[in-house]
Amino acid sequence: MNKNVLKFVLSLKIRRLRQKMGFSLKDLSQESGLSHSYLNEIEKGKKYPKLEKLQKLADALGVAVDELVSAKMGRQLHPLLSFLESDLATSLPLSAFGIGEQDVYDLMSHSPEKFTSFLMTVSELAKSFDVNVDDLNKAALRAYLEVNNNHFPYLEELGSTMGRQLRNDITELNPLQTYQYFKKKLEGDFGIKVDDEKIGQKEGSDGLISLFKRADKGGILYLNPSLDIRQKIFALVKELGAQHLISDDSLKNRDPLKTHFSDLLLEYQTEYFAGALLVPENELIADLKRFFSLNAFDQELFSKVFDKYLAPPEFIIERLTQVLPHHFGLNQLFFLRCNEEVLESPGRYYIDQELHLGQLHHPHGVSLREHYCRRWVTIELLAGLEDSSRLIGTQVSQMGEKGSPYFLLSFAHHNTLYQGKRTCYTLGLAINESLNSVVGVDYYEGIEKKVVGRTCERCTISDCNERVSPPSISIRADKDRLQRDLILSLLD
């Protein structure tokens, strides 16, 4: 068992036994011969006494030493011990938010029974909604990005500095030549060979972009052969970033399954670095200024922005969430990645990645059992993709009759890593004074405007032709509201 967990278990036992006997810390100090300050440190879980002092404590509290040092905590507090020993407790990225392990122990020790009840409640909710450690780590990463406004200057600087150094080498190269250039750079600078065949020969390769296998000198970077050339370039530059961002020890300990927050964070940092190198911040800002200076949205011009850079087009949408808040003041935005499994579950859509800056915006991810609103441009593009290689769409959407309007920009394509899977990336910008000062109030003329809902189950629109499921959650909420009003009126 973790040493800190043992300290915490002992601290709880001593406090509970002391209180049961009606002792103050001063009383226990007199009975045991141990100082008041030392006992206080034990009860805070900061000290673990040696056997001689444990014996004095046991004698003073009228119990055997074995009872004190045992990890057993009784039926009431068993869930708390299970939590402390679980993957969840060891995987929670508390340090990323400035929360120390001791802070958590202090919180739990203040009222362990209440904290245990809270844990049991959260555990039941997690089971009901099929939430696991991976989901919590992803949520923690999303929160970390939102707290930092999704902008990391040190990664921008690292990517742009290296990009400037490489610019002359790759400016005149086509994508295939650029891919070969980065392959040679990884091998020449770091001894990393690139294998873009082996993964595709194995079962279970769906969804696996790359895999790094470390060797004593260098290693092998396996790439999925299903990737297109820009995705392969992006994967190589990510690995280049990994070699610069982390130490040798961290490289040795990289978890290819990404089961910890630190691995997810590293994955994001290398993606950010690759974006900063392949889509330079200053260059993208200049392109956006030209784009926003037009009197109306120009889809053809925006499509050219996709094609200009060597990063995958789908990443350009995500890159905008890193640049728009910091340089254009557009910090009320959301980003969604929505998918459809055409072969396995046609017509069923799910969100597996989202980001909300400024606040939680609508739409956002909900239960997999619900049906996302078919009025979103996101769903329209996925449904209409068919044989097209990609579709770009826009929409001015308003959540319900009284909701705030958003300008949506979506990019949909066939997912290269999954056979029969379609994916759509959507950027939503709140239409407010900040956005209108950047693009002008007439910028949205000619763009389809729609009142949308989150899901069919939650929708209050009565005459929706696109509805695929009854508004069950909305109906239940109306019934609950009527019952509450009735109760309040009878009690008035």
MARBA-117127 format. One line per 4 residues: for each residue x negated, y negated, z negated of C-alpha. Coordinates in Angstrom, 2 decimals. Example, Ala and Ser with C-alpha at 12.3 -4.5 7.8 and 13.67 -1.06 7.14 Angstrom:
<rokols>
-12.30:4.50:-7.80; -13.67:1.06:-7.14
</rokols>
This chain:
<rokols>
0.00:0.00:0.00; -1.13:-3.54:0.74; -3.06:-5.06:-2.20; -0.92:-8.21:-2.17
2.23:-6.09:-2.28; 0.87:-4.26:-5.34; 0.23:-7.62:-7.04; 3.75:-8.73:-6.24
5.35:-5.49:-7.52; 3.38:-5.75:-10.77; 4.33:-9.39:-11.21; 8.03:-8.59:-10.85
7.84:-5.68:-13.29; 6.03:-7.70:-15.96; 8.40:-10.64:-15.67; 11.51:-8.43:-15.83
10.18:-6.45:-18.85; 9.14:-9.64:-20.62; 12.54:-11.22:-20.11; 14.29:-8.02:-21.19
12.42:-8.16:-24.50; 13.18:-11.86:-24.90; 9.50:-12.81:-24.75; 8.17:-16.08:-23.47
4.75:-16.12:-21.80; 3.39:-17.46:-25.08; 4.94:-14.52:-26.97; 3.48:-12.02:-24.51
0.10:-13.72:-24.81; 0.15:-13.28:-28.58; 1.26:-9.64:-28.35; -1.25:-8.63:-25.66
-4.20:-10.82:-26.54; -4.36:-12.10:-22.96; -4.40:-15.82:-22.29; -1.25:-17.72:-21.31
-2.84:-18.98:-18.08; -4.00:-15.48:-17.08; -0.52:-14.03:-17.61; 0.93:-16.86:-15.55
-1.40:-15.95:-12.68; -0.31:-12.29:-12.92; 3.38:-13.22:-12.81; 2.75:-15.36:-9.74
1.24:-12.36:-8.00; -2.21:-13.93:-7.80; -4.07:-11.61:-10.19; -4.17:-7.84:-10.65
-5.62:-6.86:-14.06; -8.17:-4.15:-14.60; -7.10:-0.98:-16.44; -8.13:-2.25:-19.89
-5.93:-5.34:-19.60; -3.11:-3.33:-18.01; -3.13:-1.10:-21.10; -2.81:-4.17:-23.38
0.14:-5.39:-21.30; 1.80:-1.98:-21.32; 1.46:-1.72:-25.12; 2.87:-5.21:-25.61
5.85:-4.45:-23.34; 6.46:-0.98:-24.80; 5.95:1.01:-21.60; 3.36:3.41:-20.20
0.62:2.09:-17.92; 1.79:4.46:-15.20; 5.17:2.71:-15.15; 3.50:-0.66:-14.62
1.22:0.42:-11.80; 3.80:2.58:-10.02; 5.10:1.18:-6.74; 8.63:2.21:-7.65
10.93:-0.75:-8.26; 14.31:0.84:-8.87; 17.37:1.17:-6.67; 18.28:-2.54:-6.74
14.91:-3.74:-5.50; 14.03:-0.82:-3.25; 15.10:-2.74:-0.07; 12.67:-5.48:-1.06
9.79:-3.01:-1.30; 10.81:-1.43:2.01; 10.73:-4.87:3.61; 7.27:-5.65:2.25
5.92:-2.38:3.68; 7.71:-2.71:7.03; 6.34:-3.69:10.44; 8.57:-6.74:10.25
6.85:-8.13:7.14; 3.38:-7.59:8.58; 4.32:-8.94:12.01; 6.10:-12.14:11.06
3.97:-15.06:12.33; 4.25:-17.15:9.19; 0.86:-18.81:9.53; 1.85:-20.34:12.88
4.39:-22.43:10.97; 2.15:-23.29:8.03; 3.74:-20.72:5.70; 1.35:-18.67:3.62
1.92:-15.14:2.38; 1.92:-16.45:-1.18; 4.72:-18.87:-0.32; 6.91:-15.91:0.63
6.03:-14.02:-2.54; 6.88:-17.09:-4.63; 10.26:-17.33:-2.91; 11.02:-13.63:-3.45
9.90:-13.56:-7.06; 12.10:-16.52:-8.00; 15.25:-14.43:-7.63; 14.42:-10.96:-6.30
17.97:-9.56:-6.54; 19.40:-12.40:-4.46; 16.56:-12.12:-1.97; 17.19:-8.38:-1.70
20.87:-9.02:-0.96; 19.82:-11.51:1.69; 17.46:-8.96:3.26; 20.16:-6.31:3.33
22.55:-8.74:5.02; 19.97:-9.72:7.64; 19.13:-6.04:8.18; 22.77:-5.17:8.82
23.13:-8.06:11.25; 19.96:-6.98:13.05; 21.35:-3.45:13.44; 24.69:-4.74:14.69
23.08:-6.92:17.34; 20.25:-4.46:18.13; 17.55:-6.92:17.04; 14.05:-5.55:16.49
10.59:-6.88:15.62; 9.87:-7.70:19.27; 13.00:-9.85:19.43; 11.98:-11.70:16.27
8.46:-12.30:17.58; 9.84:-13.67:20.83; 12.20:-15.92:18.89; 9.27:-17.09:16.75
7.23:-17.87:19.87; 10.14:-19.81:21.33; 10.44:-21.79:18.09; 6.68:-22.47:18.12
6.88:-23.84:21.66; 9.90:-25.97:20.84; 8.23:-27.42:17.73; 5.27:-28.43:19.92
7.52:-29.78:22.69; 6.00:-27.12:24.95; 2.93:-29.23:25.67; -0.60:-28.24:24.64
-3.26:-30.83:25.59; -6.25:-28.56:24.87; -4.94:-25.98:27.35; -4.24:-28.70:29.90
-7.79:-29.98:29.49; -9.37:-26.52:29.70; -7.37:-25.60:32.80; -7.86:-28.90:34.59
-11.60:-29.05:33.79; -12.21:-25.57:35.15; -9.90:-26.33:38.07; -11.99:-29.35:39.03
-15.11:-27.21:38.94; -13.54:-24.62:41.25; -11.64:-27.00:43.53; -14.38:-27.29:46.16
-14.76:-23.51:46.27; -11.09:-22.71:46.93; -9.72:-25.79:48.73; -10.19:-24.40:52.24
-9.29:-20.82:51.36; -6.00:-19.12:52.19; -4.18:-17.19:49.39; -5.79:-13.84:50.23
-9.27:-15.40:50.28; -8.51:-17.17:46.99; -7.54:-13.83:45.46; -10.84:-12.31:46.59
-12.70:-15.33:45.20; -11.26:-14.89:41.70; -11.88:-11.14:41.82; -15.57:-11.80:42.48
-15.68:-14.50:39.78; -14.28:-12.20:37.11; -16.76:-9.49:38.03; -19.73:-11.84:38.41
-19.14:-13.92:35.26; -17.65:-11.32:32.92; -18.29:-7.89:34.42; -14.56:-7.31:34.91
-13.56:-5.17:37.87; -10.07:-5.51:39.35; -8.04:-2.43:40.29; -4.81:-3.25:42.14
-3.84:0.32:43.06; -3.88:2.68:40.06; -0.88:1.27:38.17; 1.35:1.76:41.19
0.50:5.47:41.27; 1.90:6.08:37.77; 5.44:6.47:36.48; 6.58:3.71:34.16
4.84:0.94:36.09; 8.07:-1.04:36.56; 7.68:-4.41:34.88; 3.99:-3.98:34.08
2.14:-6.93:35.61; -1.38:-6.20:34.45; -3.39:-4.29:31.89; -6.86:-5.09:30.59
-9.13:-2.22:29.53; -12.21:-3.37:27.69; -15.56:-1.67:28.15; -18.92:-2.21:26.38
-19.79:-4.64:29.14; -16.83:-6.26:30.82; -13.88:-4.03:31.57; -11.17:-3.26:34.12
-8.17:-5.41:34.93; -5.40:-3.27:36.40; -2.89:-5.15:38.55; 0.47:-3.84:39.70
0.27:-3.48:43.51; 3.91:-4.60:43.75; 2.83:-8.15:42.92; 2.74:-10.60:45.80
-0.50:-12.45:46.52; 0.36:-15.53:44.43; 1.36:-13.40:41.46; -1.95:-11.54:41.75
-3.89:-14.82:41.82; -1.97:-15.98:38.77; -2.81:-12.74:36.92; -6.52:-13.13:37.70
-6.58:-16.74:36.49; -4.76:-15.68:33.31; -7.53:-13.19:32.61; -10.09:-15.88:33.33
-8.34:-17.97:30.68; -8.34:-15.07:28.20; -12.10:-14.71:28.55; -12.56:-18.40:27.71
-9.87:-18.73:25.05; -10.67:-15.92:22.65; -13.70:-14.48:20.91; -15.29:-11.13:21.55
-13.69:-9.65:18.41; -10.26:-10.86:19.50; -10.81:-9.43:22.96; -11.58:-6.05:21.42
-8.40:-6.19:19.36; -6.02:-7.26:22.14; -2.85:-5.21:21.94; -1.73:-4.23:25.45
1.76:-3.49:24.11; 2.03:-7.04:22.68; 3.67:-5.93:19.44; 2.42:-8.87:17.36
3.09:-12.57:17.54; -0.60:-13.31:18.10; -0.54:-11.19:21.27; 2.58:-12.92:22.57
1.01:-16.28:21.79; -2.17:-15.34:23.64; -0.09:-14.22:26.62; 1.63:-17.59:26.68
-1.65:-19.50:26.26; -3.24:-17.70:29.19; -0.15:-18.39:31.31; -0.33:-22.04:30.33
-4.02:-22.15:31.22; -3.36:-20.54:34.61; -0.62:-23.07:35.28; -2.86:-25.97:34.30
-5.56:-24.70:36.68; -3.36:-23.79:39.65; -0.78:-26.57:39.22; -2.85:-29.52:37.97
-0.93:-31.83:35.68; -1.88:-35.08:37.44; -1.10:-33.68:40.86; 2.28:-32.35:39.78
3.14:-35.67:38.12; 2.39:-37.49:41.38; 4.59:-35.05:43.32; 7.44:-35.45:40.85
7.24:-39.23:40.98; 7.57:-39.13:44.76; 10.39:-36.63:44.44; 12.27:-38.67:41.85
11.81:-41.91:43.80; 14.23:-40.69:46.48; 17.83:-41.89:46.50; 19.14:-38.33:46.31
17.96:-34.81:45.55; 16.14:-33.33:48.55; 16.20:-29.53:48.39; 13.93:-29.07:51.39
11.29:-31.33:49.88; 11.51:-29.52:46.56; 11.05:-26.21:48.36; 7.79:-27.60:49.75
6.67:-28.32:46.18; 7.12:-24.61:45.47; 4.99:-23.67:48.46; 2.25:-26.24:47.87
0.69:-24.61:44.85; -0.93:-21.18:44.54; 1.05:-20.34:41.41; 4.12:-18.11:41.90
7.18:-20.22:42.79; 9.07:-18.92:39.77; 6.38:-20.34:37.50; 6.78:-23.83:38.96
10.17:-24.12:37.22; 8.54:-23.16:33.92; 5.65:-25.55:34.56; 8.14:-28.40:34.80
9.17:-27.78:31.17; 5.55:-28.49:30.16; 5.20:-31.72:32.15; 8.62:-33.43:32.17
8.97:-33.99:28.39; 5.46:-35.31:27.86; 5.06:-37.54:30.93; 8.61:-38.51:31.86
10.28:-38.61:28.45; 12.77:-35.93:29.50; 12.78:-33.96:26.25; 16.43:-32.88:26.36
16.13:-29.81:28.54; 16.47:-26.06:28.65; 14.91:-23.22:30.63; 16.53:-19.83:31.24
15.48:-16.64:32.97; 18.54:-14.61:33.94; 18.54:-11.15:35.54; 20.82:-8.71:37.31
20.06:-4.98:37.60; 21.66:-4.46:41.00; 21.17:-0.69:41.12; 21.94:0.15:37.49
24.48:-2.52:36.44; 25.62:-4.66:39.37; 27.51:-7.73:38.28; 26.08:-7.61:34.75
23.74:-10.49:33.92; 21.45:-10.98:30.95; 19.04:-13.66:29.74; 15.64:-12.42:28.59
13.76:-15.70:28.25; 14.88:-19.17:27.20; 13.53:-22.43:25.86; 15.42:-25.38:24.40
13.77:-28.74:23.78; 15.45:-31.49:21.80; 18.31:-29.27:20.61; 20.08:-25.99:21.38
21.67:-26.63:24.75; 24.49:-24.93:26.60; 24.29:-22.47:28.16; 22.09:-20.17:26.16
21.73:-16.47:25.54; 24.58:-14.59:23.84; 25.53:-10.97:23.21; 24.86:-8.49:26.00
28.48:-7.39:25.72; 29.74:-10.75:26.99; 30.02:-11.89:30.59; 28.21:-15.09:31.52
30.24:-17.77:33.26; 30.38:-17.12:37.01; 30.56:-20.88:37.61; 26.89:-21.41:36.75
24.66:-21.98:39.72; 22.40:-19.36:38.13; 25.00:-16.62:38.56; 26.09:-17.91:41.97
22.54:-17.62:43.29; 22.02:-14.12:41.88; 25.33:-12.96:43.34; 24.53:-14.51:46.72
20.90:-13.45:47.00; 21.61:-10.26:48.96; 18.97:-10.00:51.71; 17.49:-13.47:51.24
13.97:-13.52:49.86; 14.79:-16.51:47.66; 17.44:-19.15:47.08; 17.20:-22.62:45.56
20.32:-24.23:44.15; 21.45:-27.26:42.18; 24.50:-28.12:40.14; 25.82:-30.80:37.82
27.44:-28.74:35.09; 29.52:-29.76:32.12; 30.24:-27.37:29.27; 34.03:-27.61:28.90
36.10:-30.71:29.49; 34.30:-32.75:26.82; 30.77:-31.40:27.10; 27.68:-33.35:28.10
26.65:-33.10:31.77; 23.42:-31.43:32.88; 21.49:-31.41:36.14; 20.59:-27.78:36.90
17.83:-26.68:39.25; 17.65:-22.94:39.92; 15.36:-20.60:41.82; 16.42:-16.98:42.47
14.44:-14.16:44.06; 14.13:-10.39:44.19; 11.93:-9.29:41.31; 8.81:-7.70:42.78
8.15:-5.59:39.68; 11.54:-3.89:39.43; 13.27:-2.18:42.29; 16.81:-3.49:42.58
16.36:-6.33:40.12; 17.14:-9.97:40.84; 15.90:-12.84:38.71; 16.88:-16.49:38.53
14.99:-19.29:36.77; 17.02:-22.34:35.78; 15.90:-25.72:34.49; 18.62:-27.84:32.91
18.09:-31.57:32.29; 20.56:-33.53:30.17; 22.03:-36.36:32.23; 21.44:-39.31:29.92
19.74:-42.70:29.91; 16.28:-41.10:29.97; 17.00:-39.06:33.09; 18.86:-41.89:34.84
15.91:-44.20:34.23; 13.69:-41.70:36.06; 15.91:-40.72:39.00; 18.70:-43.32:39.20
22.42:-42.79:38.63; 23.13:-42.01:42.31; 20.58:-39.21:42.48; 23.24:-36.54:41.91
25.59:-37.67:44.68; 26.33:-34.75:46.95; 25.46:-32.16:44.28; 28.33:-29.87:43.32
29.86:-30.73:39.94; 31.50:-28.01:37.88; 33.05:-27.53:34.47; 31.50:-24.33:33.14
31.74:-22.12:30.08; 29.20:-20.01:28.22; 30.91:-16.67:28.76; 34.33:-15.51:29.93
35.04:-14.29:26.40; 34.46:-17.77:24.94; 35.94:-19.82:27.77; 39.03:-22.02:27.29
39.58:-22.77:30.98; 43.02:-21.33:31.74; 43.00:-21.35:35.56; 39.51:-19.97:36.26
39.39:-17.95:39.48; 35.92:-16.66:38.66; 36.94:-15.06:35.35; 35.92:-11.40:35.02
36.94:-10.79:31.39; 39.73:-12.06:29.09; 38.87:-14.95:26.72; 38.97:-12.62:23.72
36.64:-14.61:21.45; 38.41:-17.87:22.28; 41.82:-16.30:21.59; 40.63:-14.89:18.26
39.20:-18.30:17.28; 42.57:-19.94:18.07; 44.40:-17.40:15.92; 41.95:-17.93:13.03
42.38:-21.69:13.33; 46.18:-21.42:13.26; 46.04:-19.18:10.19; 43.67:-21.57:8.43
45.96:-24.52:9.21; 48.95:-22.56:7.88; 47.15:-21.76:4.61; 46.08:-25.37:4.12
49.60:-26.65:4.85; 51.15:-24.25:2.28; 48.60:-25.28:-0.34; 49.06:-29.00:0.31
</rokols>
